[in-house]
Amino acid sequence: MANNLYEIYKFTPNTPEQNLVADIWLQTKNFVRKFIHYCQSFEVV
């Protein structure tokens, strides 16, 4: 196929700079760690 709709990029394994999901997950974990003591249960967080 000459006209592909998607481009596929190969990233280096275990490279945080290229893994955006790991970055977002780290921010989420830090947020939970920072504010967990304000909540009565983990469901609220």
HTML snippet that shows the backbone in 3Dmol.js (N, CA, C, O; Angstrom):
<script src="https://3Dmol.org/build/3Dmol-min.js"></script>
<div id="view" style="width:600px;height:400px;position:relative"></div>
<script>
const pdb = `
ATOM      1  N   MET A   1       0.841  -1.189   0.000  1.00  0.00           N
ATOM      2  CA  MET A   1       0.000   0.000   0.000  1.00  0.00           C
ATOM      3  C   MET A   1       0.882   1.247   0.000  1.00  0.00           C
ATOM      4  O   MET A   1       1.759   1.405   0.850  1.00  0.00           O
ATOM      5  N   ALA A   2       0.645   2.087  -0.922  1.00  0.00           N
ATOM      6  CA  ALA A   2       1.448   3.300  -1.018  1.00  0.00           C
ATOM      7  C   ALA A   2       0.935   4.393  -0.090  1.00  0.00           C
ATOM      8  O   ALA A   2       1.721   5.204   0.399  1.00  0.00           O
ATOM      9  N   ASN A   3      -0.376   4.426   0.161  1.00  0.00           N
ATOM     10  CA  ASN A   3      -0.962   5.478   0.989  1.00  0.00           C
ATOM     11  C   ASN A   3      -1.415   4.917   2.331  1.00  0.00           C
ATOM     12  O   ASN A   3      -2.599   4.645   2.526  1.00  0.00           O
ATOM     13  N   ASN A   4      -0.488   4.748   3.239  1.00  0.00           N
ATOM     14  CA  ASN A   4      -0.833   4.248   4.567  1.00  0.00           C
ATOM     15  C   ASN A   4      -1.464   5.349   5.406  1.00  0.00           C
ATOM     16  O   ASN A   4      -1.069   6.512   5.318  1.00  0.00           O
ATOM     17  N   LEU A   5      -2.435   4.981   6.209  1.00  0.00           N
ATOM     18  CA  LEU A   5      -3.081   5.945   7.094  1.00  0.00           C
ATOM     19  C   LEU A   5      -2.323   6.110   8.407  1.00  0.00           C
ATOM     20  O   LEU A   5      -2.490   7.111   9.105  1.00  0.00           O
ATOM     21  N   TYR A   6      -1.500   5.138   8.737  1.00  0.00           N
ATOM     22  CA  TYR A   6      -0.783   5.146  10.008  1.00  0.00           C
ATOM     23  C   TYR A   6       0.708   5.037   9.768  1.00  0.00           C
ATOM     24  O   TYR A   6       1.157   4.396   8.818  1.00  0.00           O
ATOM     25  N   GLU A   7       1.466   5.668  10.640  1.00  0.00           N
ATOM     26  CA  GLU A   7       2.911   5.508  10.624  1.00  0.00           C
ATOM     27  C   GLU A   7       3.310   4.750  11.877  1.00  0.00           C
ATOM     28  O   GLU A   7       2.808   5.036  12.964  1.00  0.00           O
ATOM     29  N   ILE A   8       4.192   3.804  11.734  1.00  0.00           N
ATOM     30  CA  ILE A   8       4.637   3.003  12.864  1.00  0.00           C
ATOM     31  C   ILE A   8       6.083   3.366  13.168  1.00  0.00           C
ATOM     32  O   ILE A   8       6.940   3.357  12.284  1.00  0.00           O
ATOM     33  N   TYR A   9       6.339   3.684  14.433  1.00  0.00           N
ATOM     34  CA  TYR A   9       7.680   4.025  14.875  1.00  0.00           C
ATOM     35  C   TYR A   9       8.152   2.984  15.871  1.00  0.00           C
ATOM     36  O   TYR A   9       7.400   2.573  16.754  1.00  0.00           O
ATOM     37  N   LYS A  10       9.371   2.568  15.733  1.00  0.00           N
ATOM     38  CA  LYS A  10       9.953   1.640  16.693  1.00  0.00           C
ATOM     39  C   LYS A  10      10.749   2.449  17.712  1.00  0.00           C
ATOM     40  O   LYS A  10      11.662   3.194  17.355  1.00  0.00           O
ATOM     41  N   PHE A  11      10.389   2.293  18.987  1.00  0.00           N
ATOM     42  CA  PHE A  11      11.084   2.984  20.057  1.00  0.00           C
ATOM     43  C   PHE A  11      12.041   2.037  20.750  1.00  0.00           C
ATOM     44  O   PHE A  11      11.863   0.819  20.733  1.00  0.00           O
ATOM     45  N   THR A  12      13.040   2.610  21.348  1.00  0.00           N
ATOM     46  CA  THR A  12      13.979   1.833  22.136  1.00  0.00           C
ATOM     47  C   THR A  12      13.254   1.299  23.365  1.00  0.00           C
ATOM     48  O   THR A  12      12.537   2.056  24.018  1.00  0.00           O
ATOM     49  N   PRO A  13      13.415   0.030  23.703  1.00  0.00           N
ATOM     50  CA  PRO A  13      12.729  -0.500  24.890  1.00  0.00           C
ATOM     51  C   PRO A  13      13.257   0.131  26.174  1.00  0.00           C
ATOM     52  O   PRO A  13      14.445   0.434  26.290  1.00  0.00           O
ATOM     53  N   ASN A  14      12.363   0.323  27.128  1.00  0.00           N
ATOM     54  CA  ASN A  14      12.700   0.862  28.454  1.00  0.00           C
ATOM     55  C   ASN A  14      13.309   2.258  28.390  1.00  0.00           C
ATOM     56  O   ASN A  14      14.251   2.564  29.121  1.00  0.00           O
ATOM     57  N   THR A  15      12.776   3.093  27.522  1.00  0.00           N
ATOM     58  CA  THR A  15      13.241   4.470  27.414  1.00  0.00           C
ATOM     59  C   THR A  15      12.123   5.401  27.865  1.00  0.00           C
ATOM     60  O   THR A  15      11.180   5.629  27.107  1.00  0.00           O
ATOM     61  N   PRO A  16      12.201   5.944  29.081  1.00  0.00           N
ATOM     62  CA  PRO A  16      11.118   6.790  29.598  1.00  0.00           C
ATOM     63  C   PRO A  16      10.856   8.037  28.755  1.00  0.00           C
ATOM     64  O   PRO A  16       9.725   8.520  28.702  1.00  0.00           O
ATOM     65  N   GLU A  17      11.882   8.555  28.101  1.00  0.00           N
ATOM     66  CA  GLU A  17      11.704   9.767  27.292  1.00  0.00           C
ATOM     67  C   GLU A  17      10.765   9.529  26.113  1.00  0.00           C
ATOM     68  O   GLU A  17      10.147  10.469  25.613  1.00  0.00           O
ATOM     69  N   GLN A  18      10.658   8.294  25.671  1.00  0.00           N
ATOM     70  CA  GLN A  18       9.822   7.975  24.518  1.00  0.00           C
ATOM     71  C   GLN A  18       8.494   7.347  24.911  1.00  0.00           C
ATOM     72  O   GLN A  18       7.643   7.122  24.050  1.00  0.00           O
ATOM     73  N   ASN A  19       8.302   7.063  26.182  1.00  0.00           N
ATOM     74  CA  ASN A  19       7.098   6.374  26.633  1.00  0.00           C
ATOM     75  C   ASN A  19       6.186   7.359  27.364  1.00  0.00           C
ATOM     76  O   ASN A  19       6.355   7.586  28.562  1.00  0.00           O
ATOM     77  N   LEU A  20       5.233   7.938  26.659  1.00  0.00           N
ATOM     78  CA  LEU A  20       4.350   8.948  27.243  1.00  0.00           C
ATOM     79  C   LEU A  20       3.399   8.359  28.273  1.00  0.00           C
ATOM     80  O   LEU A  20       3.035   9.037  29.234  1.00  0.00           O
ATOM     81  N   VAL A  21       2.994   7.123  28.091  1.00  0.00           N
ATOM     82  CA  VAL A  21       2.075   6.487  29.037  1.00  0.00           C
ATOM     83  C   VAL A  21       2.739   6.351  30.402  1.00  0.00           C
ATOM     84  O   VAL A  21       2.096   6.584  31.425  1.00  0.00           O
ATOM     85  N   ALA A  22       3.996   5.982  30.430  1.00  0.00           N
ATOM     86  CA  ALA A  22       4.720   5.862  31.699  1.00  0.00           C
ATOM     87  C   ALA A  22       4.821   7.215  32.384  1.00  0.00           C
ATOM     88  O   ALA A  22       4.749   7.296  33.610  1.00  0.00           O
ATOM     89  N   ASP A  23       4.987   8.272  31.609  1.00  0.00           N
ATOM     90  CA  ASP A  23       5.042   9.629  32.166  1.00  0.00           C
ATOM     91  C   ASP A  23       3.723  10.003  32.834  1.00  0.00           C
ATOM     92  O   ASP A  23       3.714  10.526  33.949  1.00  0.00           O
ATOM     93  N   ILE A  24       2.621   9.737  32.161  1.00  0.00           N
ATOM     94  CA  ILE A  24       1.298  10.050  32.708  1.00  0.00           C
ATOM     95  C   ILE A  24       1.025   9.203  33.943  1.00  0.00           C
ATOM     96  O   ILE A  24       0.488   9.705  34.931  1.00  0.00           O
ATOM     97  N   TRP A  25       1.385   7.935  33.899  1.00  0.00           N
ATOM     98  CA  TRP A  25       1.178   7.044  35.041  1.00  0.00           C
ATOM     99  C   TRP A  25       1.989   7.528  36.243  1.00  0.00           C
ATOM    100  O   TRP A  25       1.492   7.483  37.368  1.00  0.00           O
ATOM    101  N   LEU A  26       3.214   7.986  36.036  1.00  0.00           N
ATOM    102  CA  LEU A  26       4.046   8.504  37.120  1.00  0.00           C
ATOM    103  C   LEU A  26       3.406   9.740  37.747  1.00  0.00           C
ATOM    104  O   LEU A  26       3.395   9.872  38.971  1.00  0.00           O
ATOM    105  N   GLN A  27       2.878  10.636  36.935  1.00  0.00           N
ATOM    106  CA  GLN A  27       2.203  11.823  37.456  1.00  0.00           C
ATOM    107  C   GLN A  27       0.969  11.437  38.268  1.00  0.00           C
ATOM    108  O   GLN A  27       0.695  12.039  39.306  1.00  0.00           O
ATOM    109  N   THR A  28       0.229  10.442  37.801  1.00  0.00           N
ATOM    110  CA  THR A  28      -0.956   9.973  38.516  1.00  0.00           C
ATOM    111  C   THR A  28      -0.579   9.382  39.865  1.00  0.00           C
ATOM    112  O   THR A  28      -1.217   9.682  40.874  1.00  0.00           O
ATOM    113  N   LYS A  29       0.450   8.546  39.891  1.00  0.00           N
ATOM    114  CA  LYS A  29       0.889   7.940  41.153  1.00  0.00           C
ATOM    115  C   LYS A  29       1.366   9.006  42.133  1.00  0.00           C
ATOM    116  O   LYS A  29       1.084   8.914  43.328  1.00  0.00           O
ATOM    117  N   ASN A  30       2.081  10.010  41.647  1.00  0.00           N
ATOM    118  CA  ASN A  30       2.543  11.086  42.522  1.00  0.00           C
ATOM    119  C   ASN A  30       1.373  11.889  43.076  1.00  0.00           C
ATOM    120  O   ASN A  30       1.397  12.299  44.236  1.00  0.00           O
ATOM    121  N   PHE A  31       0.349  12.116  42.258  1.00  0.00           N
ATOM    122  CA  PHE A  31      -0.841  12.826  42.719  1.00  0.00           C
ATOM    123  C   PHE A  31      -1.538  12.051  43.829  1.00  0.00           C
ATOM    124  O   PHE A  31      -1.918  12.623  44.851  1.00  0.00           O
ATOM    125  N   VAL A  32      -1.704  10.748  43.624  1.00  0.00           N
ATOM    126  CA  VAL A  32      -2.360   9.908  44.633  1.00  0.00           C
ATOM    127  C   VAL A  32      -1.552   9.907  45.923  1.00  0.00           C
ATOM    128  O   VAL A  32      -2.119  10.027  47.009  1.00  0.00           O
ATOM    129  N   ARG A  33      -0.247   9.772  45.816  1.00  0.00           N
ATOM    130  CA  ARG A  33       0.606   9.783  47.011  1.00  0.00           C
ATOM    131  C   ARG A  33       0.495  11.099  47.771  1.00  0.00           C
ATOM    132  O   ARG A  33       0.551  11.118  49.000  1.00  0.00           O
ATOM    133  N   LYS A  34       0.339  12.188  47.043  1.00  0.00           N
ATOM    134  CA  LYS A  34       0.288  13.512  47.663  1.00  0.00           C
ATOM    135  C   LYS A  34      -1.039  13.763  48.380  1.00  0.00           C
ATOM    136  O   LYS A  34      -1.057  14.422  49.419  1.00  0.00           O
ATOM    137  N   PHE A  35      -2.151  13.247  47.841  1.00  0.00           N
ATOM    138  CA  PHE A  35      -3.469  13.592  48.358  1.00  0.00           C
ATOM    139  C   PHE A  35      -4.224  12.440  49.013  1.00  0.00           C
ATOM    140  O   PHE A  35      -5.376  12.623  49.406  1.00  0.00           O
ATOM    141  N   ILE A  36      -3.625  11.275  49.142  1.00  0.00           N
ATOM    142  CA  ILE A  36      -4.333  10.116  49.688  1.00  0.00           C
ATOM    143  C   ILE A  36      -4.749  10.343  51.139  1.00  0.00           C
ATOM    144  O   ILE A  36      -5.775   9.816  51.571  1.00  0.00           O
ATOM    145  N   HIS A  37      -3.982  11.109  51.890  1.00  0.00           N
ATOM    146  CA  HIS A  37      -4.308  11.309  53.304  1.00  0.00           C
ATOM    147  C   HIS A  37      -5.539  12.199  53.507  1.00  0.00           C
ATOM    148  O   HIS A  37      -6.063  12.255  54.620  1.00  0.00           O
ATOM    149  N   TYR A  38      -6.014  12.889  52.478  1.00  0.00           N
ATOM    150  CA  TYR A  38      -7.220  13.702  52.582  1.00  0.00           C
ATOM    151  C   TYR A  38      -8.496  12.881  52.406  1.00  0.00           C
ATOM    152  O   TYR A  38      -9.588  13.390  52.660  1.00  0.00           O
ATOM    153  N   CYS A  39      -8.384  11.645  51.985  1.00  0.00           N
ATOM    154  CA  CYS A  39      -9.547  10.833  51.649  1.00  0.00           C
ATOM    155  C   CYS A  39      -9.786   9.737  52.677  1.00  0.00           C
ATOM    156  O   CYS A  39      -8.854   9.245  53.313  1.00  0.00           O
ATOM    157  N   GLN A  40     -11.046   9.367  52.828  1.00  0.00           N
ATOM    158  CA  GLN A  40     -11.416   8.295  53.740  1.00  0.00           C
ATOM    159  C   GLN A  40     -11.158   6.919  53.128  1.00  0.00           C
ATOM    160  O   GLN A  40     -10.899   5.957  53.851  1.00  0.00           O
ATOM    161  N   SER A  41     -11.227   6.822  51.807  1.00  0.00           N
ATOM    162  CA  SER A  41     -10.991   5.550  51.131  1.00  0.00           C
ATOM    163  C   SER A  41     -10.321   5.816  49.790  1.00  0.00           C
ATOM    164  O   SER A  41     -10.305   6.944  49.297  1.00  0.00           O
ATOM    165  N   PHE A  42      -9.777   4.772  49.221  1.00  0.00           N
ATOM    166  CA  PHE A  42      -9.102   4.913  47.934  1.00  0.00           C
ATOM    167  C   PHE A  42     -10.092   5.196  46.809  1.00  0.00           C
ATOM    168  O   PHE A  42      -9.707   5.758  45.784  1.00  0.00           O
ATOM    169  N   GLU A  43     -11.349   4.820  46.978  1.00  0.00           N
ATOM    170  CA  GLU A  43     -12.365   5.068  45.951  1.00  0.00           C
ATOM    171  C   GLU A  43     -12.541   6.556  45.693  1.00  0.00           C
ATOM    172  O   GLU A  43     -12.822   6.961  44.565  1.00  0.00           O
ATOM    173  N   VAL A  44     -12.379   7.370  46.721  1.00  0.00           N
ATOM    174  CA  VAL A  44     -12.538   8.811  46.579  1.00  0.00           C
ATOM    175  C   VAL A  44     -11.433   9.383  45.704  1.00  0.00           C
ATOM    176  O   VAL A  44     -11.669  10.300  44.918  1.00  0.00           O
ATOM    177  N   VAL A  45     -10.245   8.850  45.836  1.00  0.00           N
ATOM    178  CA  VAL A  45      -9.111   9.330  45.057  1.00  0.00           C
ATOM    179  C   VAL A  45      -9.337   8.986  43.606  1.00  0.00           C
ATOM    180  O   VAL A  45      -8.500   9.299  42.759  1.00  0.00           O
TER     181      VAL A  45
END
`;
const viewer = $3Dmol.createViewer("view");
viewer.addModel(pdb, "pdb");
viewer.setStyle({}, {cartoon: {color: "spectrum"}});
viewer.zoomTo();
viewer.render();
</script>
